[in-house]
Amino acid sequence: MLVETPPPIATETFVDADAAVDRLEAIYERNTQFLRDRFEAYVTSGISTARVRAHYPFVRITTSSHARLDSRLAYGFVAGPGVHETSITRPDIFRTYLTEQIGLLIKNHGVPVEIGESLEPIPIHFAYRRDMNIEAALTIADSSAFTRSMRDVFDTPDLSAMDDAIADGTFELKPGAPEPLSLFRAARVDYSLRRLYHYTGTDPEHFQNFVIFTNYQFYVDAFVQSCQQRLAAGEPGLEAFVAPGNVVTHNAQAGGGSTGVAPERAPQMPAFHLVEPGYRGITLINIGIGPSNARNITDHVAVLRPHAWLMIGHCAGLRNTQRLGDYVLAHGYAREDHVLDHELPLWVPIPALAEMQVALEEAVGDVTGLSGFELKRLMRTGTVASVDNRNWEISGPSVIRRLSQSRAIALDMESAAIAANGYRFRVPYGTLLCVSDKPLHGEIKLAGMASEFYRRRVGQHLEIGLKALERLKQQESERLHSRKLRSFAEVAFQ
């Protein structure tokens, strides 16, 4: 078959980041509209005389110098001379991010960037903002007019090519091919954007740059109540609150009111967003229980390139000196969950990040009024063990022995996976847990005790997490994105 494509757009150079992003958006919108038009015509007629294809836009930079840049920088520069390129999707969502990344490249290397059409085809599913069958109000199964498979006419997602080899350091560059400029190419990003809606019930454009993961609904209830109160009071700097179903509640200062309809059934990992200008707000996601969920959601949130993510939730205290309601600030992780062993072997250390640790400890002090040695009465810093067995406490003496040898002070099922994927995807991470039971010391979580524990601690714990993120917002992003997270020859994009 012949291949029908939109008229080619010539590659151009830009020294202005805003203009470069404008061109990325123009190429993307033109090419996705082309695919949608051809797809809807094909569904109507069932006939196509040519294969239909359009490509993602790209951004490229070519450098010829090994000149040393500011050694304090964690991102915004290429590792060495050569051609560096990545394909781009959804510049409408990523405009702020792309403008910063491209602007830093131009500034740090003193050369223009090139914008053009890449060689990466746009899968027809990703030409639509959500699910193509819903948005086009069409289903392949309902039409008997098709003379060949849709895959014979349109490009479809190639999952074998949507891996994380760049992030994992296993990417093999083909001879003559440009070096990668970003951890994720366009189709990999598009895949995760759709997974985010599927799991959280909210569109990706609502996600904010500071993320809280939790494993209990109690934190969600407290977050929703707090956000609604702040918006009803017309707190400056807040735009809206978004709940599953894209239910948007606006700030009373801007007229208030709500739009959208809540889903009949809650999504698997519902997300809630306190929206601020420039994506500077806070997203909270109830990931539920288990390391598989923790890995799954962070695999997808990572493509949004958040500035920080934080785990707050409950844990088992492993020391007899701990009390129910005490806090645990993780400075290390015993990874017994196994969900990332292949991508990130156990011999890879997951370091504590100073910026995150300081923000969390200071937030605990702010909220509790304790400081110095007195703070140790309520909070302990140490290793958190994460396991994949909810009934670990009855699994035999070998498990208890390993926990003792690791010097772990607390145990949960999610924190290590969230921290490990933060390390893997270069997203600053932190963990602050709250002791809800001590099964090794006879204090098992029971219904009456649990309700009292939740009443006393959940609101305070959430307030600490929110205050920690507010502290992180005050830091320069160049400082927050630690060089500890960067490899020897790192991609330029944050």
C-alpha positions in Angstrom: 0.0 0.0 0.0 1.0 3.6 -0.5 1.5 5.7 2.6 -0.6 8.8 3.0 1.0 11.4 5.3 0.3 15.1 5.9 2.5 17.5 3.9 6.0 17.6 5.5 7.0 20.4 7.8 10.5 21.6 7.4 12.8 21.4 10.4 13.6 24.9 11.8 16.0 26.3 14.4 14.9 28.3 17.4 16.7 30.4 20.0 13.5 31.2 21.9 12.0 28.5 24.0 8.5 29.7 23.8 8.6 29.9 20.0 10.1 26.4 19.9 7.2 25.0 22.0 4.7 26.8 19.8 6.1 24.9 16.8 6.0 21.6 18.7 2.4 22.2 19.5 1.5 23.2 15.9 3.1 20.0 14.5 1.5 17.8 17.1 -2.0 19.3 16.6 -1.8 19.2 12.8 -0.6 15.6 12.7 -3.1 14.2 15.3 -6.0 16.0 13.6 -4.9 14.4 10.3 -5.1 11.0 11.9 -8.4 11.6 13.5 -9.9 12.8 10.2 -8.6 9.8 8.3 -9.7 7.4 11.0 -13.3 8.7 11.1 -13.5 8.6 7.3 -12.2 5.0 7.3 -14.8 4.0 9.9 -17.6 5.5 7.8 -16.5 3.9 4.6 -14.5 0.9 5.6 -12.2 1.5 2.6 -8.7 2.9 2.4 -6.4 2.8 -0.6 -3.3 3.8 1.4 -1.7 3.3 4.7 -2.2 6.4 6.9 0.7 7.7 9.0 1.7 10.8 10.9 4.7 11.4 13.2 5.4 13.0 16.5 7.4 16.2 16.6 10.9 16.2 17.8 13.3 18.6 19.6 17.0 18.3 18.8 20.2 20.0 19.9 23.7 19.6 18.3 26.8 20.5 20.3 30.4 20.4 19.4 32.2 21.2 22.7 33.2 19.4 25.9 33.1 22.8 27.7 32.4 22.3 31.4 29.1 23.8 32.6 28.2 24.8 36.1 28.9 21.7 38.1 26.0 22.4 40.5 23.4 21.7 37.7 21.5 18.4 37.8 19.8 18.8 34.5 19.5 21.2 31.5 22.7 20.2 29.7 23.9 17.3 27.5 26.7 15.0 28.6 28.9 15.6 25.7 29.2 16.8 22.1 27.0 15.3 19.5 23.4 15.2 18.3 20.7 14.7 21.1 17.0 14.3 20.3 13.7 13.1 21.6 10.1 12.9 20.3 7.4 14.9 22.0 3.7 14.4 22.8 1.0 16.6 24.3 2.9 19.9 24.4 -0.3 21.4 25.7 0.2 19.5 29.0 4.0 19.8 29.0 4.3 23.5 27.9 5.7 24.7 31.2 8.1 21.8 31.4 9.2 21.9 27.8 9.8 25.7 27.9 12.1 25.3 30.9 14.0 22.3 29.5 14.5 23.9 26.1 15.3 27.3 27.5 18.1 25.7 29.7 19.6 23.9 26.7 19.8 27.1 24.7 21.2 29.0 27.7 23.7 26.4 28.8 25.1 25.5 25.4 24.7 28.8 23.5 23.3 27.0 20.5 19.8 26.9 19.0 17.5 23.9 19.1 15.8 22.3 16.1 12.1 21.4 15.9 10.7 19.2 13.2 8.9 15.9 12.5 10.4 12.8 14.0 10.5 9.3 12.5 8.3 7.9 15.4 4.7 7.3 14.1 1.8 8.3 16.2 -0.4 5.3 17.0 -4.0 6.0 16.1 -5.2 5.3 19.6 -2.9 8.2 20.9 -4.3 10.7 18.3 -7.2 11.0 20.7 -7.0 12.6 24.1 -8.5 9.7 25.8 -10.1 6.5 24.4 -10.6 6.8 20.7 -13.7 4.7 20.6 -15.4 7.0 23.2 -14.2 10.3 21.7 -15.1 9.3 18.2 -18.3 7.6 19.3 -17.3 4.7 17.1 -16.5 1.0 17.6 -14.8 -1.2 15.2 -17.0 -4.2 16.2 -20.2 -2.4 15.3 -19.2 -1.9 11.7 -19.4 -4.7 9.1 -17.9 -2.5 6.3 -14.3 -2.9 7.1 -12.4 -4.8 4.4 -9.2 -5.2 6.4 -7.8 -4.9 9.9 -7.4 -1.4 11.3 -3.7 -2.3 11.9 -3.2 -2.7 8.1 -4.2 1.0 7.7 -3.1 2.8 10.9 -0.2 2.5 13.3 -1.1 1.0 16.6 0.7 1.0 19.9 3.9 -1.1 19.8 4.4 -2.2 23.4 7.7 -3.9 22.6 9.1 -0.4 21.8 7.6 1.3 24.8 10.2 0.2 27.4 12.2 2.1 30.0 15.6 1.3 28.6 16.8 4.9 28.7 15.8 5.3 32.4 17.2 1.9 33.3 20.5 2.5 31.6 20.1 -0.5 29.2 19.5 1.5 26.1 21.7 0.6 23.2 22.3 3.4 20.7 22.1 2.3 17.0 25.1 3.5 14.9 24.5 7.0 13.6 21.4 7.5 15.8 21.1 10.7 18.0 21.6 10.4 21.7 18.4 10.5 23.8 17.4 13.9 25.2 14.7 12.6 27.6 14.0 9.5 29.7 10.8 8.8 27.8 10.0 9.0 24.1 6.5 10.2 23.0 4.6 6.9 22.7 5.8 5.8 26.1 4.5 9.0 27.6 1.2 8.7 25.7 0.7 5.2 27.0 1.1 6.3 30.6 -1.2 9.3 30.2 -4.0 6.9 29.3 -3.1 4.6 32.1 -3.3 7.5 34.6 -6.9 8.2 33.6 -7.8 4.6 33.7 -6.4 4.1 37.2 -7.1 7.4 38.9 -10.3 8.7 37.2 -8.8 12.1 36.3 -7.2 13.4 33.2 -3.4 13.9 33.2 -3.6 17.7 32.7 -4.9 18.0 36.3 -1.9 16.3 37.9 0.3 18.6 39.9 4.1 18.6 40.4 4.0 17.6 44.1 2.5 14.2 44.7 1.4 12.4 47.9 0.8 8.6 47.8 -1.1 7.0 50.6 -2.5 3.6 51.4 -5.6 4.5 53.4 -8.9 6.2 52.6 -8.7 8.2 55.8 -6.0 10.4 54.4 -8.1 11.0 51.3 -11.1 12.1 53.4 -9.0 14.5 55.3 -7.4 15.9 52.2 -10.7 16.4 50.4 -12.2 18.2 53.5 -9.2 20.4 53.8 -9.1 21.4 50.1 -12.8 22.1 50.0 -12.6 24.4 53.1 -9.6 26.3 51.6 -11.4 26.9 48.3 -14.7 27.8 50.0 -12.7 30.4 52.1 -11.3 31.8 48.8 -7.7 31.2 49.8 -5.4 33.1 47.3 -3.1 31.1 45.0 -5.5 28.1 44.7 -7.3 27.6 41.4 -9.5 24.5 41.9 -9.9 21.1 43.4 -10.3 18.1 41.0 -11.8 14.7 42.0 -12.4 11.5 40.0 -14.7 12.0 37.1 -12.9 15.3 36.5 -15.2 17.0 39.0 -13.8 20.5 39.3 -14.6 22.7 42.2 -13.5 26.3 41.7 -12.1 28.8 44.2 -14.8 30.9 45.8 -12.6 33.9 45.0 -13.2 33.1 41.3 -16.9 32.5 41.6 -16.9 29.0 43.0 -19.2 26.3 41.7 -18.5 22.8 40.4 -18.5 21.0 37.0 -18.3 17.4 36.1 -20.0 14.2 37.2 -18.5 11.7 39.7 -18.2 8.2 38.3 -20.7 5.5 39.4 -17.8 3.4 40.7 -14.6 4.7 42.2 -11.5 4.0 40.1 -8.8 1.6 41.4 -6.4 4.3 42.6 -8.4 7.6 42.8 -6.5 10.8 42.5 -7.4 14.3 43.9 -5.7 17.5 42.9 -5.4 20.8 44.6 -4.6 22.9 41.6 -2.2 25.9 41.6 -0.9 28.0 38.6 2.0 26.3 36.8 1.2 22.9 38.2 2.6 24.0 41.6 -0.2 22.4 43.5 -0.5 19.0 45.2 -1.9 15.7 43.9 -2.9 12.9 46.4 -3.4 9.4 45.1 -4.8 6.5 47.2 -2.8 3.6 45.8 -4.3 1.0 48.1 -2.3 -1.9 49.5 0.7 -3.6 48.0 4.0 -3.1 46.2 2.5 -4.0 42.8 0.1 -1.0 43.0 3.0 1.2 44.2 5.2 0.3 41.3 2.3 0.5 38.8 1.2 4.0 39.6 4.7 5.4 39.9 5.6 3.9 36.5 3.0 6.2 35.0 3.2 9.3 37.2 6.9 9.5 36.4 6.3 10.6 32.8 4.8 13.8 34.1 8.2 14.7 35.6 7.0 15.8 39.0 9.3 17.8 41.3 8.8 15.4 44.3 6.7 12.5 45.5 6.1 11.5 49.1 4.7 8.4 50.7 2.6 8.9 53.8 0.7 6.0 55.4 0.6 3.4 58.1 3.3 0.9 59.1 4.0 -1.8 61.6 6.5 -0.6 64.3 9.2 -3.1 64.8 10.7 -1.8 68.0 9.2 -2.2 71.4 10.1 1.4 72.4 7.8 2.7 69.7 4.2 3.7 70.5 1.2 3.7 68.3 1.0 7.0 66.6 4.8 7.5 66.4 6.3 8.7 63.1 9.0 7.0 61.1 11.1 9.0 58.7 12.8 6.5 56.3 16.5 7.0 55.6 16.9 3.6 54.0 14.9 0.7 52.6 15.1 -3.0 53.0 13.5 -4.1 49.7 11.7 -7.3 50.3 8.9 -6.5 47.9 10.7 -7.8 44.7 8.6 -5.7 42.2 11.7 -3.8 40.8 14.4 -6.4 41.3 14.9 -6.8 37.6 15.0 -3.1 36.7 16.9 -2.0 39.8 18.9 -4.9 41.4 19.1 -5.1 45.1 22.8 -4.1 45.1 21.7 -0.6 44.0 21.4 1.6 47.2 18.4 3.9 47.5 19.9 6.9 49.2 18.0 9.4 51.5 17.8 12.8 49.8 18.8 15.6 52.1 16.2 18.1 50.8 13.4 15.7 51.4 14.6 14.6 54.8 15.0 18.1 56.1 11.6 19.2 54.8 9.9 16.3 56.5 11.7 16.6 59.8 11.0 20.3 60.0 7.4 19.8 59.1 7.0 17.3 62.0 8.5 19.9 64.3 6.2 22.7 63.0 3.0 20.6 63.4 3.8 18.9 66.8 5.7 21.9 68.4 8.6 19.6 69.3 12.2 20.1 68.4 15.7 18.7 69.1 15.9 15.8 71.5 12.2 16.1 72.3 11.3 15.3 68.7 12.8 11.9 69.2 9.9 11.0 71.6 7.5 11.1 68.6 9.6 10.4 65.5 12.4 7.9 64.7 14.6 7.9 61.7 15.8 4.6 60.3 15.3 1.8 57.8 11.8 0.8 56.5 11.3 -2.7 55.3 8.8 -3.2 52.5 7.4 -6.7 51.9 5.1 -8.4 49.4 3.4 -10.6 52.0 0.6 -9.0 54.0 0.9 -11.9 56.5 4.6 -11.5 57.1 4.3 -11.7 60.8 3.3 -15.4 60.6 5.7 -16.4 57.9 8.3 -18.0 60.2 11.5 -17.0 62.0 13.6 -16.3 58.8 11.6 -13.2 58.0 12.0 -11.9 61.5 15.7 -12.6 61.4 16.2 -10.6 58.2 14.3 -7.7 59.6 16.5 -7.7 62.7 19.7 -7.9 60.6 18.6 -5.0 58.4 18.1 -2.8 61.6 14.6 -2.0 60.2 12.4 0.1 62.6 9.2 -0.2 60.6 7.5 -2.3 57.9 5.0 -1.6 55.2 4.3 -2.9 51.7 4.6 0.3 49.5 7.4 2.7 50.6 10.4 0.9 49.1 8.8 0.5 45.7 7.9 4.2 45.6 11.4 5.3 46.7 13.1 2.8 44.3 11.0 4.1 41.3 11.7 7.7 42.4 15.4 6.8 42.2 15.0 4.9 39.0 13.1 7.8 37.3 15.0 10.7 38.9 12.0 11.9 40.9 12.9 13.2 44.4 11.2 10.9 47.0 10.6 10.7 50.7 8.7 8.6 53.2 7.0 9.5 56.5 5.0 6.7 58.1 2.9 6.4 61.2 3.0 3.3 63.5 -0.5 1.8 63.5 0.4 -1.6 65.2 3.3 -3.6 66.7 2.5 -7.2 65.9 5.9 -8.5 67.0 5.2 -7.0 70.5 1.6 -8.1 70.9 -0.1 -4.9 69.8 -2.3 -6.1 66.9 -4.6 -3.6 65.1 -8.1 -4.3 66.3 -11.3 -2.5 65.3 -11.8 -0.4 68.4 -8.2 0.5 68.8 -7.9 1.3 65.1 -10.7 3.9 65.1 -9.1 5.8 68.0 -5.7 5.7 66.4 -7.1 7.1 63.1 -9.0 9.8 64.9 -5.9 11.0 66.7 -3.3 10.8 64.0 -4.6 11.0 60.4 -5.3 14.7 60.3 -1.9 15.6 61.9 0.0 13.2 59.6 -1.6 14.7 56.5 -0.9 18.2 57.7 2.8 17.3 58.1 3.0 15.9 54.6 1.4 19.0 53.1 3.7 21.3 55.1 6.7 19.3 53.9 5.7 19.8 50.3 5.1 23.5 50.9 8.6 23.8 52.1 9.9 21.9 49.0 8.0 24.4 46.8 10.1 27.2 48.2 13.3 25.6 46.9 14.8 26.1 43.5 14.0 23.1 41.3 17.7 22.9 40.4 18.4 22.3 44.1 15.5 19.9 44.7 16.4 17.6 41.8 19.5 16.1 43.5 22.5 15.1 41.5 22.4 11.8 43.5 19.7 10.8 41.1 21.7 11.3 37.9 23.9 8.8 36.2 27.3 9.2 34.5 26.0 10.1 31.1 22.6 11.6 31.8 19.9 12.8 29.5 19.4 16.6 29.5 15.8 16.8 30.4 14.8 16.8 34.1 
